Amino acid sequence: MQDFGHIFQNQVLVVSLFACLFAQTAKLAIELIRFGKVNFRALVTTGGMPSSHSAFVSALATSVGQTIGWESPEFAIAVVFAFIVMYDATGVRQAAGQQARILNQIVDELFQEHPQFNEDRLKELLGHTPFQVIVGLTLGIVISWIAELAYP
């Protein structure tokens, strides 16, 4: 059995994790620029600009292609996985966020006169806009290419 301590010597994994963490940290800076205050929740919440999921899977696919080869079955699997994740981010999770927004509005309007009704609001920012996914995709690819140039 391989030593688990060597897991971070896997360049594909390290580059992918870095891309995800970089994108998630970028959300903090973007929140600061947009709203003029630091929102540490941006570090751990889903949704927002850029898509860290997209950065993660695009860096993964790009790194696999660079490491194993663009014609490899592993690269094909990583690309299919990336498309599924990005489609889910803009499709299913975006729709769920829109439904949560509408349900929260309905609850607010229906129970305005009943302050004793104190349900938690549904989380509205679940998915990403297509632009946020494209920015995350681009970020992941760029990070992977930079890592390949810096550590061939």
GIZIQUI-V240746 format. One record per pair of residues at least 24 apart in sequence whose C-alpha atoms are under 7 Angstrom apart, sorted by the first residue. I is the first residue (numbers start at 1). GAP is how many residues later the second one is. D is the distance in whole Angstrom. If there is no record, write none. Layout:
BEGIN
i->{I | I}
gap->{GAP | GAP}
d->{D | D}
END
This chain:
BEGIN
i->{12 | 12 | 12 | 15 | 15 | 15 | 16 | 16 | 16 | 17 | 19 | 19 | 19 | 19 | 19 | 20 | 20 | 20 | 20 | 23 | 23 | 23 | 23 | 24 | 46 | 46 | 46 | 47 | 47 | 47 | 47 | 48 | 49 | 50 | 50 | 50 | 50 | 51 | 51 | 51 | 51 | 52 | 54 | 54 | 54 | 54 | 55 | 55 | 55 | 55 | 56 | 57 | 58 | 58 | 58 | 58 | 59 | 59 | 59 | 59 | 62 | 62 | 63 | 86 | 89 | 89 | 90 | 90 | 90 | 90 | 93 | 93 | 94 | 94 | 94 | 97 | 97 | 97 | 97 | 97 | 98 | 100}
gap->{48 | 51 | 52 | 44 | 129 | 132 | 40 | 43 | 44 | 39 | 36 | 37 | 40 | 121 | 124 | 32 | 33 | 35 | 36 | 27 | 28 | 29 | 32 | 28 | 79 | 80 | 81 | 78 | 79 | 80 | 81 | 80 | 83 | 82 | 83 | 85 | 86 | 77 | 81 | 82 | 85 | 84 | 32 | 79 | 82 | 83 | 81 | 82 | 84 | 85 | 84 | 25 | 24 | 79 | 82 | 83 | 81 | 82 | 84 | 85 | 79 | 82 | 81 | 47 | 38 | 39 | 37 | 38 | 39 | 40 | 33 | 34 | 32 | 33 | 34 | 26 | 27 | 28 | 29 | 30 | 26 | 24}
d->{6 | 5 | 6 | 7 | 6 | 7 | 5 | 5 | 5 | 6 | 6 | 6 | 6 | 6 | 6 | 5 | 7 | 6 | 5 | 6 | 7 | 5 | 7 | 6 | 7 | 6 | 7 | 5 | 5 | 5 | 5 | 6 | 5 | 5 | 7 | 6 | 5 | 7 | 5 | 5 | 5 | 6 | 6 | 6 | 5 | 5 | 4 | 5 | 6 | 4 | 6 | 5 | 6 | 5 | 5 | 6 | 4 | 5 | 7 | 5 | 6 | 6 | 6 | 7 | 5 | 6 | 6 | 5 | 6 | 6 | 5 | 4 | 6 | 4 | 6 | 7 | 4 | 6 | 5 | 7 | 7 | 5}
END
